[in-house]
Amino acid sequence: MSEIQKTSQTPVGAPRIGVFDSGFGGLTVLRSLLSHIPSAEFFYLGDTARLPYGSKSQATVARYAVESAELLESYGAQYLVIACNTASALALDAIRTAAQVPVLGVIETGADSAAASSITRDVLVLATDATVQSHAYAEACAERGLRGIEKACPLLVPLIEEGWTGCDLKNATTGIVTRQVLRIYLDEALAEADARGYALDTVLLGCTHYPLLREMLAESLPEKMTILDSAETTARRVRQQLEAEGALPTAQGSNDGLTRCHFFATDSVDKFRTLGSRFLGQPIERVELIDLGG
């Protein structure tokens, strides 16, 4: 596949960053990247035709993820951000083996930020069922001297994608429903922590959808608990790596209006524009439909 040419607004020497997710949640990672590295050229791929990855085998997830990574590389991406917790948990090694460029996953950056933040060394990870079943966060936390409790919150993703995040001023009831569901999950997790004798002081959002519930979480958790957004911590890590390599242009510029963002989806570009704009926090106008096969 031919390489996309840089736009005229791209600063000389600006990095090209590929961001991959099975769907829309990874757009919260892109949102943070746009804030931290506004001069970059971004390529976002949502493999919407083959989601959810959580119901697939590790071999299948690895194949899908490698195909997506190779596509982003073919467009000239110099860095790859795997903004998919399932792919980060099950396929990061396979992607790094296949890729010719640096690859960063959201789980390792999230665990690093928890290790830097937590004083008690006890961390709560909120994630999807598939990510919890992989125990990737628990293992990453243990490697960093943390005790992690993983709590699966399977109802949150569909509620978020439905737009029931408490931001709909026309129908406040939707936010009440999501708040009640969230409260049940948190009560169960905090009860488990008490039973284990854990002193939780940090909550890690182990799903890229969950930043849209950050305010709701802050209202529902004890004030002493720090909420860490893996999207934000991943964006900071990417910027740190680029700075360390001298890969950021002197003139940063801005990416207002998504002038240097390219969006790709493997299914329903109309749905991607509508739902994706909610996650990105600004309108997405152009999405290219691509076929990665079955």
Secondary structure, DSSP 8 states (H G I E B T S, - for coil): -------TTS-TT--EEEEEESSSTTHHHHHHHHHH-TTSEEEEEE-TTS--GGGS-HHHHHHHHHHHHHHHHHTT-SEEEE--HHHHHHHHHHHHHH-SS-EEEHHHHHHHHHHHH-SSSEEEEEE-HHHHHHTHHHHHHHHTT-EEEEEE-TTHHHHHHTT-SS--TT-THHHHHHHHHHHHHHHHHHHHHHHHT----EEEE-STTGGGGHHHHHHHS-TT-EEEEHHHHHHHHHHHHHHHTT-S-S-----GGGTTEEEEESS-HHHHHHHHHHHHTS-----EE-----
